[in-house]
Structures are given as structure tokens and as C-alpha cells.
Amino acid sequence: MVIEEKTAVLERQLLLQLGDRLKRLRKAQGLGTVEVARQVGISRTTLSAVEAGDPGPSMGTYLRVMSVLGISGELALLAGDVLQPAPVGSAGARSRRARPVVQVTVSADASRHQLQDLQSLAFHEEAVRLVRSDPGLLLQAQETLERWLQSGPSRSSGLWREWQAILAQGKWRKALGRTRRAQELRQASPLTTVLPKEARERILAQVNDLKQGIVLGDAQNPITP
């Protein structure tokens, strides 16, 4: 599927893939988190966020990690206009040779629960955004959580109590990570109950597009000078 509009789910998947790649590169080079964090000049916590594809760390932080792992040149291709049309009047523009065509297909592996995890993460990131802008939605989530807790003992009771602290203190990162505990929290979450139907359907549509595979680039309509 070829699309022009970059969606929030697609952008999130790209970050997750970048984080995964950086983690694999670090391990392949036999580097520990302490050593890489020291060379980059960041904490191990920040490095973990980078390797988790967290949007929180700055672009500069990602670039420094890439530099330590020896792949900063890949970003330099983009920064150097290598893949862009040559300026009008330049030798490149007068050349009869077609400019490079780049095409990348982005997808998530449904068989490994990647899509399910990504969907859950997208739901929660959107819910957090809405709750931050509307305190009434936070109250709604807290009331839902209280009803669940008062309904009697449940295997999710421990997770619900953690959610009490998350909602009260705004510690969203605890539920937005890629750890096993964060995934468990999202599975027992009162936060997604505040999502309006339109937001939920939009995210589901974006996830479905990713399931089919999204083509980025200009291979369909290459431009020749």
C-alpha cells in the first residue's frame, strides 16, 4: 500500500524499528549498556529509552548513539541532500541520468504480536494526550478504575492499584514502555476507556494499513531531471 500521509502509528513503528536496530547493533558489537551510555554521555535509563524507540529522547541523543555504533553516516545521507533532486542549473540537474529512486516497505509482524503491542501503545499514547488536555477525562478514568476495584478480587487487582498511582501522579512512562510490566499494565488499563470512537477507529485503520505494508518513497513516480 502506497500512502502519502505519514500517520502517528507509522511514525511510532519507525521509531520502534530504529530502537530495535540500535539494540541489535550494540549487542552484535559486544558492547554493554554501561559502556555505550558512557561513550554517548547519557544515562543507562536514557539509552534504554532510545533502544525502546521512545520518542522522548532528543534527535541529538539518537544521533550520538548512532555515531558510537558506527552508523551516523546513514543520517548524513539525508542531511546531505543526496537523495533529493539536484538544484536547478547545477551539473546534476543537466545530467540525463535519473536521480536515485528509494522505496522502503514498513510493516509489523502480526505473528509475533508486534501489531497488537503497537496498537495498544498507540491507544495509550493518544489517551494520555487527551487526558493531559482535559482533566475531566482523567477523572473519568479514575472513576472507572474505582468501579473495577470495588467489583471484588481479580487477577488484575495488583495492576489496577498500580494504575491508581499512575493516574494520580501522571507517571505515564510506566505504562508507555516496552517492558513486560508496561505491556501487562496496558492490558489492564482504564485509560483507553476515555478514547472517543473516532480516535479508536482512526488508530485501528492506521494499524491495518501497517499490517498490509506501507510503501514509503517515490518508486511509483520516479522523477527524472
C-alpha positions in Angstrom: 0.0 0.0 0.0 1.4 3.4 -1.0 0.4 6.3 1.1 1.5 10.0 1.2 0.3 11.0 4.7 2.6 9.8 7.5 0.4 8.6 10.4 1.2 8.6 14.1 1.2 4.7 14.1 3.6 4.6 11.2 5.9 7.1 12.8 5.8 5.1 16.1 6.6 1.9 14.2 9.6 3.5 12.5 11.0 4.6 15.9 10.4 1.2 17.4 12.3 -0.4 14.5 15.1 2.1 14.9 15.4 1.3 18.6 15.4 -2.4 17.9 18.2 -2.0 15.3 20.4 0.1 17.6 20.0 -2.5 20.3 20.9 -5.4 17.9 24.0 -3.4 16.7 25.2 -2.8 20.2 24.9 -6.5 21.1 26.5 -7.6 17.8 29.5 -5.4 18.6 29.8 -6.9 22.1 29.1 -3.5 23.8 27.3 -3.3 27.2 24.8 -0.6 28.1 27.1 0.9 30.6 29.9 1.4 28.1 27.7 2.8 25.3 25.9 5.2 27.7 29.3 6.4 28.9 30.6 7.0 25.4 27.4 8.8 24.4 27.3 10.8 27.6 23.8 9.7 28.7 22.4 7.6 31.5 21.6 3.9 31.1 17.9 4.9 31.5 18.1 7.2 28.5 19.9 4.6 26.5 17.2 2.1 27.3 14.6 4.6 26.1 16.5 5.0 22.8 16.7 1.2 22.3 13.0 1.0 23.1 12.2 3.6 20.3 10.9 6.1 22.8 10.1 9.5 21.3 11.2 11.2 24.5 15.0 11.4 23.8 16.1 14.2 21.5 17.2 13.6 17.9 20.7 14.6 19.0 20.7 11.7 21.5 19.7 9.2 18.9 22.4 10.6 16.6 25.1 10.3 19.2 24.1 6.7 19.8 24.2 6.0 16.1 27.6 7.6 15.9 29.0 5.4 18.7 27.6 2.4 16.9 29.1 3.5 13.6 26.0 4.2 11.5 25.8 8.0 11.7 26.6 8.1 8.0 23.1 6.9 7.2 21.6 10.0 8.7 24.3 12.1 6.8 22.8 10.8 3.5 19.5 12.5 4.4 21.2 15.7 5.8 23.4 16.0 2.7 20.5 16.1 0.2 22.0 13.0 -1.5 18.5 11.7 -2.2 17.0 15.0 -3.3 16.7 16.4 -6.8 19.7 18.4 -7.9 19.4 22.2 -7.7 18.2 23.9 -10.9 21.1 24.9 -13.1 23.6 22.5 -11.5 25.5 19.8 -13.3 23.4 17.2 -11.6 20.2 18.9 -12.9 21.6 18.9 -16.5 22.5 15.2 -16.3 20.5 12.7 -18.3 20.9 10.2 -15.6 17.8 9.6 -13.5 18.1 10.5 -9.8 18.2 7.6 -7.3 14.8 6.0 -6.6 14.3 5.0 -3.0 11.5 2.7 -1.8 11.0 1.2 1.6 8.2 -1.0 2.8 7.3 -0.7 6.5 5.3 -3.3 8.3 4.9 -5.1 11.6 4.9 -8.8 12.2 1.4 -9.9 13.3 2.6 -13.4 14.1 4.9 -12.0 16.9 2.3 -9.8 18.5 4.0 -6.7 17.2 0.9 -5.2 15.7 -1.1 -5.9 18.9 1.5 -4.3 21.1 1.8 -1.3 18.7 -2.0 -0.9 18.6 -2.1 -0.9 22.4 0.7 1.6 22.6 -0.9 3.9 20.1 -4.2 3.7 22.0 -2.5 4.7 25.3 -0.4 7.5 23.8 -3.5 9.0 22.3 -5.4 8.6 25.6 -2.5 10.2 27.5 -2.6 13.2 25.1 -6.3 13.6 25.6 -6.1 13.3 29.4 -3.4 15.9 29.6 -5.5 18.4 27.8 -8.8 17.5 29.5 -8.8 16.9 33.3 -12.4 15.7 33.1 -11.1 12.6 31.1 -8.6 11.9 33.9 -11.4 11.9 36.4 -13.5 9.6 34.1 -10.6 7.1 34.0 -10.2 7.2 37.8 -13.9 6.6 38.4 -13.8 3.6 36.0 -10.8 2.3 37.9 -12.5 2.6 41.2 -15.5 0.7 40.0 -13.2 -2.1 38.9 -11.5 -2.2 42.2 -14.8 -2.3 44.1 -16.2 -5.1 42.0 -14.2 -7.7 44.0 -11.0 -9.6 43.9 -9.4 -10.1 40.4 -6.2 -11.3 38.9 -5.8 -7.7 37.7 -6.2 -6.1 41.1 -2.4 -5.5 41.5 -2.2 -3.9 38.1 -5.2 -1.7 38.9 -3.6 -0.5 42.1 -0.5 0.5 40.1 -2.8 2.4 37.8 -4.2 4.3 40.8 -0.7 5.7 41.3 0.0 6.3 37.6 -3.2 8.3 37.2 -2.8 10.2 40.4 0.9 11.1 39.7 0.8 11.3 36.0 3.6 8.7 35.7 2.7 7.8 32.1 6.0 6.5 31.1 5.5 3.5 33.4 2.7 2.3 31.1 4.1 3.5 27.8 7.3 1.5 27.8 8.2 -1.8 26.0 8.8 -3.8 29.2 6.8 -6.8 30.1 5.3 -4.9 33.1 4.2 -2.0 30.8 2.5 -4.4 28.5 0.7 -6.0 31.4 -0.4 -2.6 32.6 -1.8 -1.7 29.2 -3.8 -5.0 29.2 -5.5 -4.0 32.4 -5.8 -0.3 31.7 -8.7 2.1 32.4 -7.1 4.7 30.3 -8.4 3.6 26.9 -12.0 3.8 28.1 -11.7 7.6 27.6 -10.9 7.3 23.9 -13.7 8.6 21.6 -14.9 6.2 18.9 -13.3 8.4 16.2 -9.9 8.2 17.7 -10.1 4.5 18.2 -11.2 3.9 14.6 -8.5 6.1 13.2 -5.8 4.2 15.1 -7.3 0.8 14.0 -7.3 1.9 10.4 -3.6 3.0 10.7 -2.7 -0.3 12.2 -4.5 -2.2 9.5 -2.5 -0.2 6.9 0.7 -1.2 8.6 -0.4 -4.8 8.6 -0.7 -4.7 4.8 2.7 -3.0 4.5 3.2 0.7 3.8 5.4 1.8 1.0 7.5 4.9 1.5 9.5 6.6 -1.2 9.0 7.5 -4.9 9.4 4.3 -6.7 5.9 4.6 -8.1 6.6 8.0 -9.7 10.3 8.5 -10.2 11.4 12.0 -11.2 13.9 12.4 -13.9 15.8 15.6 -14.5 
